[in-house]
């Protein structure tokens, strides 16, 4: 049986990410799905984490996931990432750059093999009344 974790709406809160990384290290899932609203937004970044890095993807996420991979080695899970409606589209390039290193897989409009499954991402959100 495939053991996976799904999380979303971390909104750039480094404490939330560090808790997630601890859970990954303890449970050693086969897959981890980061389902959007991953980055600090202009309105939330100060209230959630005053010390959030300026380049969150490269200076925090990439570094922390690399450290996790170094610690758990072969037990490092397949990590799938997709942006949410609160994540700025211009950050997609940074996620794609990191995906090229194999640290995670960017799932938007892509299909990835995962065990006996196919993972496909679609990160479009319909207009809302907000």
N, C-alpha and C positions, 0 to 999 in steps of 0.2 A: 504494500500500500504506500502511496506517495503522501508524504507529510509536508504540508505547506503552511505558510503564514501570509496573511493579507493585512495590509495597513494602509490607511489613507488619512488625509487631513492633518498631517503633522505640522503644516504651515511654518516650516523653518525653525521649529523649536528644538534646539540642540539637546535639551534634556530628554525630550520624547525620542529623538533618534538614538541617544545613548542607551535608553531603556530598551529600545528595539534591538540594538546590537547585542546587548546582554542576553536578551531572550533568544536571539539567533544562536549565540555561542552556547547557551545552556541546552537548547532543544535540538540543535543541528537539523533543521528542516531540509528537505530536498529542494524546495523552492520558496522564494520570498517575492511577494507581489506588492510593489509600491504603487498604489492606485490613485495618485493624483493629489493635488493641493499639497505639494511637498515643500514649496519654497516660501520664504518670508514674503509677505506682501507689504506694500507701502503702509497700509493702515494697521497691519498686525505686527510687523517686525519689532517695533519698539516695545509694544506691550507684552509680547511673548518672550523675547530674548534680546535684551539690550546689547549683548556681546556677540550677536550673530555676525559672522564674517561678511565682508563686502561681496565677495564672489563665493556664494554659498555652495555651489556645485563643486567648484574646483578646490576651494580652500577648506571646506568642511566635509561634504559628502564623500568626495573621492578619497580624501585622506583617511576618514574613519572606516570606509569600506575596505580600503587597502590594508589597514591595520588589522581589521577583522580577518581578512583573507590570510594574512601572515600568521595570525594566531591559530586559526583552525585548519589551515592547509587544505588537504583533500576533502575535508568535510564542508568546505565553503559551498553554499547553495547556489543554484541558478537564481539570479536576481532579475526580475522583470520590472521595468519602470515605465510609467505613463504619466503625462502631465494632466492636471485638472483645470477647472475653470478659473481658479485663482492663481495659477502659475503663468507668468508672462511667456508668450510664445518665443520671444527672442532668446530665452534660456534653452530652447530645444537644441541649439547647436552644441552647447556644453554637454548635454546629456548624450548626444550622438558621438561627440569626441571621446567621451569616457567609454561608451559602448564599444568603440573600436579597440580598446585595450582588453576587452573581455571581462571587465569588472562587473558589468551588468548588461542586460539586453534591453534596448529601447523597443517598446511594443507598439507604438502608434502606427497604424496602417502597415503592420508587419506580421508575419507568421513565423513562429519559432517552434521547433520540435522540443518537447520536454518529456522525457520518459516515453510513455506510450501515448502522449497527448499532443495536441497542437494548441499553442497559445497565440491568440490574435488580439490585437489592441485597437481600440477606437476611442479617441479621447475627445470627441466633439460633444459639447453640451448644448442642449436646446436653449433658446432664449428664455429667460425667467422674468418674472415681474419685479425683480429687485432693482 
